[in-house]
Amino acid sequence: MKAFLLIIMMSLYALANIGTIMALKGSATIERTSSIPAKMGMTIAQGDKIVTSADSRVQVMLKDETVVTIGANSSFDFQAFSFDGTKNSTVNLKANRGFFRTVTGKIAKVAPNRFRVKTVSATIGIRGTDFSGTIDLERETEIIRCYSGQIFVELDKGGVQNIDAGMLIEISNKNVDVKESVGQMPVNKVIYQSKITPEEISEVSNETTKPETHSVESYPDHTPDYIPNFHEEYKY
């Protein structure tokens, strides 16, 4: 009986936890059934919302090695995650405000058509890529940039725009403008690079681990092992 309950608990734990906070600067909270202060190494569950304060940033690595960096004064939802290494895998994320940047992991190779990021005005799909978004609620504008690969942006008001590497789309109430990106954020270092390992079942909501720290010299191609420089200021 105990063995059976342990199997059930392990299964529920595996389903609930979809990634890990790999880097944290400043303060942030995880909105779950209650508000939990974010900590380095804390696990992220499906349905979690991360809210950052001023001068704060959080970097999360999902279990397929997709990396999501969330900027200051931002709100970001991890709505749904399922990765089994097949075309049935799914990642659904939602950016509510502020800045985010995503480097897709293994799902980009096996199920790119099942990866989505919903913003206030559009839905972003991928073709294996590194991209970011800035949502300014006060100005009612969004800027979505593609750094490598290609994305497509499906507008809520209708229409789909393909955005290649080095391009951006600016969305406002009145206009939708596609143009070359003026600036590129540096991506020449890895701050945290760690494989997700099994964790103990106890204290699921506040589980912490200590990820290993590595660094590399270059960003030669789009692979999930390379993560944008976490400590750069996200001014775009």
WOURPE-V219587 format. One record per residue. N is the residue number from 1. RES is the residue in three letters. PHI is phi as a letter, one per 40 degrees, with the letter a starting at -180 (none if undefined). PSI is psi as a letter, one per 20 degrees, with the letter a starting at -180 (* if undefined). BURIAL is 1 if it has 24 or more other ideal C-beta (glycine too) atoms within 12 Angstrom, else 0. Layout:
# WOURPE-V219587
n = (N	N)
res = (RES	RES)
phi = (PHI	PHI)
psi = (PSI	PSI)
burial = (BURIAL	BURIAL)
This chain:
# WOURPE-V219587
n = (1	2	3	4	5	6	7	8	9	10	11	12	13	14	15	16	17	18	19	20	21	22	23	24	25	26	27	28	29	30	31	32	33	34	35	36	37	38	39	40	41	42	43	44	45	46	47	48	49	50	51	52	53	54	55	56	57	58	59	60	61	62	63	64	65	66	67	68	69	70	71	72	73	74	75	76	77	78	79	80	81	82	83	84	85	86	87	88	89	90	91	92	93	94	95	96	97	98	99	100	101	102	103	104	105	106	107	108	109	110	111	112	113	114	115	116	117	118	119	120	121	122	123	124	125	126	127	128	129	130	131	132	133	134	135	136	137	138	139	140	141	142	143	144	145	146	147	148	149	150	151	152	153	154	155	156	157	158	159	160	161	162	163	164	165	166	167	168	169	170	171	172	173	174	175	176	177	178	179	180	181	182	183	184	185	186	187	188	189	190	191	192	193	194	195	196	197	198	199	200	201	202	203	204	205	206	207	208	209	210	211	212	213	214	215	216	217	218	219	220	221	222	223	224	225	226	227	228	229	230	231	232	233	234	235	236)
res = (MET	LYS	ALA	PHE	LEU	LEU	ILE	ILE	MET	MET	SER	LEU	TYR	ALA	LEU	ALA	ASN	ILE	GLY	THR	ILE	MET	ALA	LEU	LYS	GLY	SER	ALA	THR	ILE	GLU	ARG	THR	SER	SER	ILE	PRO	ALA	LYS	MET	GLY	MET	THR	ILE	ALA	GLN	GLY	ASP	LYS	ILE	VAL	THR	SER	ALA	ASP	SER	ARG	VAL	GLN	VAL	MET	LEU	LYS	ASP	GLU	THR	VAL	VAL	THR	ILE	GLY	ALA	ASN	SER	SER	PHE	ASP	PHE	GLN	ALA	PHE	SER	PHE	ASP	GLY	THR	LYS	ASN	SER	THR	VAL	ASN	LEU	LYS	ALA	ASN	ARG	GLY	PHE	PHE	ARG	THR	VAL	THR	GLY	LYS	ILE	ALA	LYS	VAL	ALA	PRO	ASN	ARG	PHE	ARG	VAL	LYS	THR	VAL	SER	ALA	THR	ILE	GLY	ILE	ARG	GLY	THR	ASP	PHE	SER	GLY	THR	ILE	ASP	LEU	GLU	ARG	GLU	THR	GLU	ILE	ILE	ARG	CYS	TYR	SER	GLY	GLN	ILE	PHE	VAL	GLU	LEU	ASP	LYS	GLY	GLY	VAL	GLN	ASN	ILE	ASP	ALA	GLY	MET	LEU	ILE	GLU	ILE	SER	ASN	LYS	ASN	VAL	ASP	VAL	LYS	GLU	SER	VAL	GLY	GLN	MET	PRO	VAL	ASN	LYS	VAL	ILE	TYR	GLN	SER	LYS	ILE	THR	PRO	GLU	GLU	ILE	SER	GLU	VAL	SER	ASN	GLU	THR	THR	LYS	PRO	GLU	THR	HIS	SER	VAL	GLU	SER	TYR	PRO	ASP	HIS	THR	PRO	ASP	TYR	ILE	PRO	ASN	PHE	HIS	GLU	GLU	TYR	LYS	TYR)
phi = (none	c	c	c	c	c	c	c	c	c	c	c	c	c	c	c	c	b	a	a	c	c	a	a	b	g	b	a	b	b	c	b	c	a	c	b	c	c	b	d	g	c	c	b	b	d	g	c	b	b	b	b	c	c	f	b	a	b	b	b	b	c	c	c	g	c	b	b	b	b	c	c	f	b	b	a	b	b	c	a	a	a	b	b	g	b	c	c	c	a	b	b	b	a	c	c	a	g	b	a	b	b	b	c	b	c	c	c	c	b	a	c	c	b	b	b	b	c	b	c	b	a	b	b	b	b	b	g	a	b	a	a	a	b	b	b	c	c	c	f	b	b	b	b	b	b	b	a	g	a	b	b	b	c	c	c	c	h	h	b	b	c	b	c	d	g	b	a	b	b	b	b	c	c	b	b	b	b	a	c	c	c	b	b	c	c	b	b	a	b	c	b	a	a	c	c	b	d	b	c	c	c	f	d	c	b	c	b	b	b	c	c	b	b	a	b	c	a	b	c	a	c	b	c	c	b	b	d	d	c	c	c	c	c	b	c)
psi = (g	h	h	g	h	g	g	g	g	h	g	h	g	h	h	h	o	i	a	q	o	i	q	p	p	b	q	r	q	o	o	c	h	r	p	p	p	q	q	p	i	q	q	p	q	p	i	q	p	p	p	q	a	q	k	q	q	p	p	p	o	r	i	j	j	p	p	p	p	p	a	q	l	r	p	p	p	n	g	p	p	o	o	j	j	r	i	i	q	p	o	o	r	p	o	h	r	b	q	q	p	p	o	q	c	h	h	h	h	h	l	h	i	k	p	q	o	p	a	h	i	r	p	p	r	r	l	o	r	o	r	r	q	p	o	o	h	g	i	l	q	q	p	p	q	p	h	q	c	q	r	q	o	o	p	h	i	q	q	p	p	p	o	r	p	j	r	q	p	p	p	a	h	h	q	o	p	p	r	q	p	g	q	p	p	q	l	j	q	p	g	p	o	p	q	p	q	q	r	q	h	q	l	g	i	k	p	q	r	n	q	q	p	r	q	r	h	r	m	h	r	n	q	i	i	p	p	q	o	h	j	q	p	n	j	*)
burial = (0	0	0	0	0	0	0	0	0	0	0	0	1	1	0	1	1	1	1	1	1	1	1	1	1	0	0	1	1	1	1	1	0	0	0	1	1	1	1	1	1	1	1	1	1	1	0	1	1	1	1	1	0	0	0	1	1	1	1	1	1	1	1	1	1	1	1	1	1	1	1	1	1	1	1	1	1	1	1	1	1	1	1	0	0	0	0	0	1	1	1	1	1	1	1	1	1	1	1	1	1	1	1	1	1	1	1	1	1	0	1	1	0	1	1	1	1	1	1	1	1	1	1	1	1	1	1	1	1	1	1	1	1	1	1	1	0	0	0	0	1	1	1	1	1	1	1	1	1	1	1	1	1	1	1	0	0	0	0	0	1	0	1	1	1	0	1	1	1	1	1	0	0	0	0	1	0	1	0	0	1	0	0	1	1	0	1	0	0	1	1	1	1	1	0	1	0	0	1	0	0	0	0	1	1	0	1	1	1	0	1	0	0	0	0	0	0	0	1	0	0	1	1	1	1	1	1	1	1	1	0	1	0	1	0	1)
